[in-house]
């Protein structure tokens, strides 16, 4: 039996799956409503936000909210089944049905929109989900934008009917790998013809994001005009691969504990084994949930969440994947 008081203390919300719908090949969409049915039971969110789903198999996974931010009575998420995943998407597809109750975290946003003269939204596959909410928000604010969606095929395009029926459908451009060459995304041309001051929000596989960043850099765009959110760790950023490096020691400043981190063990795993609780979620270095403060030492940053400037100041460190160049790292809560 759940304890509502304890749930609130941990920042968790109790919701029920009110509707489940297959949105495309291997993509299922879930509508989540508050169990207590209070009109304001679900916190407001801005486009780009995500929530943690606490799944029946014990995993915690993050999914972007893709309904319009002004829709306060429910949250909408869509999940691509990943055959090579670590069990999160499979659990969503197999265990979450209409009527299923579960806990979720409150919305968090590390991918928010920012004011600019023109916004380009570039989606690779399931990376469409946060950009859908952005399109809704930009339309409501009467801000100019384009939404470009790249998929392997038309059958893998989620929310096709919503895209066609939206009042902003004229702003949508579809690019399918198996379609005619003339409709495929030419990122270089798209960026080069964009109005002055355009900023890009891009979400999807690492290769897709890297391609967009490379084209922008080739055109001389400042790096801060391209905002990215990864949906999976890039090759070489898997936790197991990263944890295979040498041993070092972590000092947890709040308690003074010194914890050995051997090869094959992440900092997060070592700290948790020593009784130091962390807020773990993706465990791939792409969400920032577990971030702690770097007090001293020479870190080997391996996350894809923070920029180089953010790594330097105020010293963010992601213990799920990052390691150390120095024999000792001193860490603390933010």
Order of alpha helices (4+ residues) and beta strands (2+ residues): alpha-beta-beta-beta-beta-beta-alpha-beta-beta-alpha-beta-alpha-beta-alpha-beta-alpha-beta-alpha-beta-beta-alpha-beta-beta-alpha-beta-beta-beta
